[in-house]
Amino acid sequence: MTIVLTHPTGNANVRAVLAALLASDTLREFSTTLAANPDAAWLKLLPGSVRSEWLRRTFAVSAGQIHTRPMREMARLALPKLGFRTSVRHETGWASIDAVYQDFDKANARRLAQLGSRSAVDAVYAYEDGALATFQQAKQMGLKCIYDLPIAYWETGRRLMLEEAERVPAWAGTLGGGIQDSPAKLERKTKELELADVVIGPGSFVMDSIPAWAAGKPTIVSPFGSPITTPATNPSQRPTGTTHRPLRVLFAGSMGQRKGLGDLFAAIKLLNRTDIELVVLGHLMAPMEFYREVLPAFTYEPSRPHDQVLALMRTCDVFCLPSIVEGRALVMQEAMSQGLPLIITANTGGADLIKEGETGFLVPIRDPQAIAEKLTWFLDNRSAIPAMGQQAQAHAATYTWERYGTTIVDALHTLIA
């Protein structure tokens, strides 16, 4: 079995699949937009922050097995910093994320035709929004189409978001671009799923969102991996005496109602207590004045490098993410790896992370009262938090990136063969 793997940016889950394909001698080629050579001499000329950002696009694959399509992605990253923000406007901008994905997809289709004429390829592995042209070409060549769906299928996500816009209209502007997707983009998503021979997802919430007409397709479920923990992140090693300060509750993610931030704000207001501090880390989806009008007293922490995010987590006590729609929010396992028990909804995609009362609690979506009740439990049981943090950390450690990748590739060997 030989697979062509494609993804425009190459995040942690893509890298895990790439590593597993390489380890099993199954990778024919990896296509992405940008790929950095860490040994390039010119990198030394870049400022440290720029160099670090560029090196995030380094992939552990030989030059002969990687193909890039850099122009639009470079424009997407650079043009907004130069003041050309209309260039990345949702769907319509020449360098929007949608334009990057479509240009990348069409280039991959052409590349696939070239590869097929020179060497054997059995399947293509592509991700939502960047698969249609690639899959259409693969079908012409008689290849299998592997479709990775990292978030709930668009029909489920759109329905939930439209309901949110009606339920909490003040937060409608924070729901993100998905609710504004054009009919053409939604049709492309539908056609991608129609062409898929195998569907891969990170958890039950995503898989349950697949529509009935596609429910008979073979599926592979593999949860994302967690960060590797060290003795320094052991909850039992934290300073004592923390019960004399307010309970620090962390929310991390884009600051919108898709992630349930409005419901968390409502829960904090219901409690109306001085012995709890809400720490919000993430990207603003509205002016700061909007958030302060809803809840004046919270601690805002801007986005930062990953190691600094983990360090901030270690200063908190509980992690809360009452999302309405996710795929599987990686930040949950990151928080657990730093010793934080969770309060989450099943729609985060992480219901399997919860051992009720041991690693945290599940709450229903759209239920500030339930969130407030669980926060009250933590306030009333401060001494139990370190042990819960240890259990959360141990449970998160059972989810590894190696296991994520090998589960997918082993299953593909069976299905494709």
C-alpha positions as CSV (number, residue, x, y, z in Angstrom):
1,M,0.0,0.0,0.0
2,T,1.3,3.4,-1.0
3,I,-0.4,6.7,0.1
4,V,-0.1,10.3,-0.9
5,L,-0.7,12.5,2.2
6,T,-1.9,16.1,1.7
7,H,-2.4,19.0,4.1
8,P,-1.8,22.7,3.6
9,T,-0.2,23.5,7.0
10,G,0.7,20.3,8.8
11,N,-0.5,20.4,12.4
12,A,0.2,17.9,15.2
13,N,-2.2,15.2,14.0
14,V,-1.0,15.5,10.4
15,R,2.6,15.1,11.6
16,A,1.6,12.0,13.6
17,V,0.0,10.4,10.5
18,L,3.1,11.4,8.5
19,A,5.4,9.7,11.0
20,A,3.3,6.5,11.0
21,L,3.2,6.4,7.2
22,L,7.0,6.8,7.1
23,A,7.5,4.1,9.8
24,S,5.4,1.6,7.9
25,D,7.1,2.5,4.5
26,T,3.7,3.5,3.2
27,L,4.3,7.1,2.2
28,R,4.6,7.9,-1.5
29,E,4.7,11.7,-1.0
30,F,3.6,14.4,1.4
31,S,2.1,17.6,-0.1
32,T,1.9,20.9,1.9
33,T,2.2,24.6,1.2
34,L,5.4,25.5,3.0
35,A,8.3,23.3,4.2
36,A,11.3,24.8,6.0
37,N,14.8,23.4,5.8
38,P,16.3,23.9,9.3
39,D,19.8,23.7,7.9
40,A,19.4,26.6,5.5
41,A,22.1,29.2,6.1
42,W,19.8,32.1,5.3
43,L,17.7,31.3,8.4
44,K,20.4,32.9,10.5
45,L,19.6,36.2,8.9
46,L,16.0,36.3,10.2
47,P,14.9,37.8,13.5
48,G,14.5,35.1,16.2
49,S,10.7,35.3,16.3
50,V,10.4,35.0,12.5
51,R,12.9,32.2,12.4
52,S,11.0,30.3,15.1
53,E,7.7,30.8,13.2
54,W,9.3,29.6,10.0
55,L,10.8,26.5,11.6
56,R,7.3,25.4,12.7
57,R,6.9,24.3,9.1
58,T,9.7,21.7,9.3
59,F,8.8,18.1,8.5
60,A,10.7,15.0,9.2
61,V,10.6,13.7,5.6
62,S,13.2,13.6,2.9
63,A,13.3,16.3,0.2
64,G,12.4,13.6,-2.4
65,Q,9.1,12.8,-0.6
66,I,7.8,16.4,-0.1
67,H,6.0,18.7,-2.5
68,T,5.1,22.3,-1.7
69,R,2.8,25.0,-3.0
70,P,4.0,28.1,-1.2
71,M,2.8,31.3,-2.9
72,R,-0.7,31.8,-1.5
73,E,0.1,30.6,1.9
74,M,3.0,33.0,2.1
75,A,0.7,35.8,1.0
76,R,-1.9,34.7,3.6
77,L,0.7,35.1,6.3
78,A,2.4,38.3,5.1
79,L,-0.3,40.5,3.5
80,P,-2.4,41.2,6.7
81,K,0.8,42.4,8.4
82,L,1.4,44.8,5.6
83,G,-2.2,46.2,6.0
84,F,-3.8,44.3,3.1
85,R,-6.5,42.7,5.2
86,T,-9.1,42.4,2.4
87,S,-6.7,39.9,0.8
88,V,-7.6,37.3,3.5
89,R,-11.3,38.1,3.8
90,H,-13.4,35.0,4.3
91,E,-13.8,33.1,1.0
92,T,-13.5,36.2,-1.2
93,G,-9.9,37.2,-0.5
94,W,-7.2,36.0,-3.0
95,A,-5.1,34.8,0.0
96,S,-8.0,33.8,2.3
97,I,-7.7,30.4,4.0
98,D,-10.4,29.1,1.6
99,A,-8.4,30.3,-1.4
100,V,-5.2,28.6,-0.1
101,Y,-7.1,25.3,0.4
102,Q,-8.7,25.4,-3.0
103,D,-5.5,26.3,-4.9
104,F,-3.6,23.7,-2.9
105,D,-6.3,21.1,-3.7
106,K,-6.2,21.7,-7.4
107,A,-2.4,21.6,-7.5
108,N,-2.5,18.3,-5.7
109,A,-4.9,16.9,-8.3
110,R,-2.5,17.8,-11.1
111,R,0.4,16.4,-9.1
112,L,-1.4,13.2,-8.5
113,A,-1.9,12.7,-12.2
114,Q,1.8,13.1,-12.7
115,L,2.7,10.7,-9.9
116,G,0.2,8.1,-11.2
117,S,2.0,8.0,-14.6
118,R,5.4,7.4,-13.0
119,S,4.9,5.2,-10.0
120,A,2.3,3.1,-8.1
121,V,-0.1,5.0,-5.8
122,D,-2.9,3.2,-4.0
123,A,-4.7,6.0,-2.1
124,V,-4.8,9.7,-1.3
125,Y,-5.2,11.0,2.2
126,A,-6.8,14.5,2.4
127,Y,-8.5,16.8,4.9
128,E,-11.8,18.6,4.9
129,D,-12.0,21.7,2.6
130,G,-8.8,20.6,0.7
131,A,-9.9,17.3,-0.8
132,L,-12.4,17.7,-3.6
133,A,-10.2,18.1,-6.7
134,T,-7.7,15.6,-5.3
135,F,-10.5,13.0,-4.8
136,Q,-12.0,13.6,-8.2
137,Q,-8.6,13.0,-9.8
138,A,-8.1,9.9,-7.6
139,K,-11.4,8.4,-8.7
140,Q,-10.4,8.8,-12.4
141,M,-7.3,6.9,-11.6
142,G,-9.0,4.2,-9.6
143,L,-7.4,5.2,-6.3
144,K,-9.0,5.0,-2.8
145,C,-9.9,8.3,-1.1
146,I,-9.2,8.7,2.6
147,Y,-11.0,11.6,4.2
148,D,-9.9,13.1,7.5
149,L,-12.8,15.0,9.2
150,P,-11.2,16.9,12.2
151,I,-14.4,18.7,13.2
152,A,-18.1,17.8,13.2
153,Y,-19.6,17.5,9.8
154,W,-20.8,20.9,8.5
155,E,-24.6,20.2,8.7
156,T,-24.3,19.5,12.5
157,G,-22.0,22.4,13.1
158,R,-24.1,24.9,11.1
159,R,-27.3,23.8,12.8
160,L,-25.9,24.2,16.2
161,M,-24.3,27.6,15.4
162,L,-27.6,28.9,13.9
163,E,-29.3,27.9,17.1
164,E,-26.7,29.7,19.1
165,A,-27.1,32.9,17.1
166,E,-30.8,32.8,18.0
167,R,-30.3,31.7,21.7
168,V,-27.6,34.2,22.5
169,P,-27.8,36.9,19.8
170,A,-25.3,39.2,21.6
171,W,-22.6,36.5,21.0
172,A,-23.6,35.8,17.3
173,G,-20.7,37.9,16.0
174,T,-18.2,35.6,17.8
175,L,-19.4,32.4,16.2
176,G,-16.7,32.5,13.5
177,G,-16.6,32.2,9.7
178,G,-18.3,28.8,9.5
179,I,-21.7,30.1,10.0
180,Q,-21.1,32.4,7.0
181,D,-19.9,29.7,4.7
182,S,-21.4,30.1,1.2
183,P,-23.6,27.5,-0.5
184,A,-20.7,26.7,-2.9
185,K,-18.3,25.9,0.0
186,L,-20.9,23.7,1.7
187,E,-21.5,21.9,-1.5
188,R,-17.8,21.2,-1.8
189,K,-17.8,19.7,1.7
190,T,-20.7,17.5,0.8
191,K,-19.0,16.3,-2.4
192,E,-15.8,15.5,-0.5
193,L,-17.7,13.2,1.8
194,E,-19.5,11.6,-1.1
195,L,-16.2,10.7,-2.8
196,A,-14.6,9.4,0.4
197,D,-13.9,5.6,0.7
198,V,-12.8,5.8,4.3
199,V,-13.6,8.5,6.9
200,I,-11.3,9.3,9.8
201,G,-12.2,11.3,12.9
202,P,-10.8,11.9,16.4
203,G,-13.9,10.9,18.5
204,S,-17.5,9.9,18.8
205,F,-18.9,13.5,18.4
206,V,-17.4,13.9,15.0
207,M,-18.4,10.4,13.9
208,D,-22.0,10.8,15.1
209,S,-22.3,13.9,13.1
210,I,-21.8,12.1,9.8
211,P,-25.1,12.1,7.9
212,A,-27.2,9.0,7.5
213,W,-26.5,8.8,3.7
214,A,-22.8,8.4,4.5
215,A,-23.1,6.3,7.7
216,G,-22.2,3.1,5.8
217,K,-18.7,4.2,4.9
218,P,-15.8,2.5,6.7
219,T,-14.6,4.7,9.5
220,I,-11.5,4.9,11.7
221,V,-11.7,6.6,15.1
222,S,-8.4,7.6,16.7
223,P,-8.2,10.2,19.5
224,F,-5.5,12.9,19.4
225,G,-2.3,12.6,21.4
226,S,-1.3,14.5,24.6
227,P,1.9,16.4,25.4
228,I,4.6,14.4,27.1
229,T,4.6,15.2,30.8
230,T,7.7,15.8,33.0
231,P,8.3,15.7,36.8
232,A,8.0,19.5,36.8
233,T,4.4,19.2,35.8
234,N,3.4,16.8,38.5
235,P,0.4,18.4,40.4
236,S,1.7,17.1,43.7
237,Q,4.8,19.2,43.2
238,R,2.9,22.5,43.1
239,P,3.3,25.0,46.0
240,T,1.1,24.3,49.0
241,G,-1.2,26.9,50.5
242,T,-3.1,27.5,47.2
243,T,-6.4,27.2,48.9
244,H,-5.9,30.6,50.4
245,R,-6.2,32.3,47.0
246,P,-9.1,32.3,44.6
247,L,-9.8,29.2,42.6
248,R,-8.2,29.8,39.2
249,V,-10.4,28.5,36.4
250,L,-8.8,28.5,32.9
251,F,-10.6,28.9,29.5
252,A,-8.3,28.6,26.5
253,G,-9.3,29.0,22.8
254,S,-10.9,31.5,20.4
255,M,-13.1,33.7,22.5
256,G,-16.4,32.9,21.0
257,Q,-19.7,31.1,21.7
258,R,-18.7,28.2,19.5
259,K,-16.5,27.3,22.5
260,G,-19.2,28.2,25.0
261,L,-17.5,31.2,26.5
262,G,-20.8,33.0,26.9
263,D,-22.1,30.2,29.0
264,L,-19.0,30.2,31.1
265,F,-19.3,33.9,31.7
266,A,-23.0,33.4,32.7
267,A,-21.9,30.7,35.1
268,I,-19.4,33.0,36.8
269,K,-22.0,35.7,37.1
270,L,-24.4,33.2,38.7
271,L,-21.8,32.3,41.3
272,N,-21.1,36.0,42.1
273,R,-18.2,35.0,44.4
274,T,-14.9,36.6,45.1
275,D,-13.0,33.4,45.7
276,I,-12.9,32.4,42.0
277,E,-10.8,33.9,39.2
278,L,-11.6,33.2,35.6
279,V,-8.5,33.3,33.4
280,V,-9.3,33.6,29.7
281,L,-6.5,32.8,27.2
282,G,-7.1,33.3,23.5
283,H,-7.8,35.2,20.4
284,L,-10.4,38.0,20.6
285,M,-13.5,37.4,18.4
286,A,-14.9,40.8,19.3
287,P,-13.6,44.0,20.8
288,M,-12.4,43.7,24.4
289,E,-15.1,46.2,25.4
290,F,-17.8,43.6,24.5
291,Y,-16.4,41.0,26.9
292,R,-15.9,43.5,29.7
293,E,-19.5,44.6,29.4
294,V,-20.7,41.0,29.7
295,L,-18.3,40.1,32.6
296,P,-16.1,43.0,33.9
297,A,-13.9,40.9,36.2
298,F,-11.9,38.3,34.4
299,T,-8.2,38.0,33.7
300,Y,-7.3,38.2,30.0
301,E,-4.2,36.5,28.8
302,P,-3.2,37.0,25.1
303,S,-2.1,34.1,22.8
304,R,1.5,33.0,23.3
305,P,4.0,30.3,22.3
306,H,3.0,26.8,23.3
307,D,5.5,26.3,26.1
308,Q,4.2,29.5,27.7
309,V,0.6,28.3,27.4
310,L,1.6,25.1,29.3
311,A,3.4,27.2,31.9
312,L,0.2,29.4,32.4
313,M,-1.8,26.2,32.8
314,R,0.3,25.1,35.7
315,T,-0.7,28.3,37.6
316,C,-4.4,27.4,37.3
317,D,-6.5,24.8,39.1
318,V,-9.3,23.7,36.8
319,F,-9.8,23.9,33.0
320,C,-13.3,24.6,31.6
321,L,-14.3,24.3,28.0
322,P,-18.2,24.2,27.5
323,S,-18.0,24.0,23.7
324,I,-21.0,23.8,21.4
325,V,-19.1,22.5,18.4
326,E,-15.6,21.0,18.2
327,G,-13.8,18.1,16.6
328,R,-11.6,17.2,19.5
329,A,-10.1,20.2,21.2
330,L,-6.4,19.5,21.8
331,V,-6.2,22.1,24.6
332,M,-8.2,19.7,26.9
333,Q,-5.4,17.1,26.9
334,E,-2.8,19.8,27.2
335,A,-4.5,21.1,30.3
336,M,-4.7,17.5,31.7
337,S,-1.0,17.0,31.0
338,Q,-0.3,19.9,33.3
339,G,-2.4,18.5,36.1
340,L,-5.8,20.3,35.6
341,P,-9.1,18.4,36.0
342,L,-11.7,19.3,33.4
343,I,-15.2,20.7,33.1
344,I,-16.3,20.1,29.5
345,T,-19.2,19.2,27.3
346,A,-19.4,16.0,25.2
347,N,-19.4,18.3,22.1
348,T,-15.8,19.1,22.7
349,G,-15.1,15.6,21.4
350,G,-13.5,14.6,24.7
351,A,-16.2,12.7,26.6
352,D,-13.7,9.7,26.9
353,L,-11.3,12.0,28.8
354,I,-13.8,12.2,31.7
355,K,-13.9,9.7,34.5
356,E,-16.7,11.4,36.4
357,G,-15.5,12.9,39.7
358,E,-11.9,11.6,39.1
359,T,-10.5,13.5,36.1
360,G,-13.3,16.1,35.9
361,F,-17.0,16.4,35.0
362,L,-19.1,16.4,31.9
363,V,-21.8,19.1,31.6
364,P,-24.6,19.6,29.0
365,I,-24.2,22.2,26.3
366,R,-25.9,25.5,26.9
367,D,-26.2,25.0,30.6
368,P,-24.5,27.8,32.7
369,Q,-26.3,26.4,35.8
370,A,-24.6,23.0,35.4
371,I,-21.2,24.7,34.9
372,A,-21.8,26.8,38.1
373,E,-22.6,23.7,40.1
374,K,-19.4,22.0,39.1
375,L,-17.4,25.1,39.8
376,T,-19.0,25.2,43.2
377,W,-18.0,21.6,43.8
378,F,-14.3,22.5,43.1
379,L,-14.7,25.6,45.4
380,D,-16.0,23.3,48.2
381,N,-13.4,20.6,47.6
382,R,-10.2,22.4,47.1
383,S,-8.2,19.7,48.8
384,A,-9.3,17.1,46.2
385,I,-8.0,19.0,43.3
386,P,-4.3,17.8,43.4
387,A,-5.3,14.2,43.4
388,M,-7.8,14.8,40.5
389,G,-5.1,16.6,38.7
390,Q,-2.8,13.6,39.0
391,Q,-5.5,11.3,37.7
392,A,-6.2,13.7,34.8
393,Q,-2.5,13.8,34.0
394,A,-2.2,10.0,34.1
395,H,-5.3,9.5,31.9
396,A,-4.1,12.0,29.3
397,A,-0.8,10.2,29.1
398,T,-2.5,7.1,27.8
399,Y,-3.3,9.1,24.6
400,T,0.0,9.4,22.6
401,W,0.6,10.8,19.1
402,E,2.4,7.5,18.1
403,R,-0.7,5.6,19.0
404,Y,-2.9,8.1,17.1
405,G,-0.9,7.6,13.9
406,T,-0.3,3.9,14.1
407,T,-4.0,3.3,14.8
408,I,-4.9,5.1,11.6
409,V,-2.2,3.5,9.4
410,D,-2.8,0.0,10.7
411,A,-6.5,0.3,10.0
412,L,-5.8,1.6,6.6
413,H,-3.6,-1.3,5.8
414,T,-6.6,-3.6,6.5
415,L,-9.2,-1.4,4.7
416,I,-7.2,-0.5,1.6
417,A,-5.5,-3.9,1.2
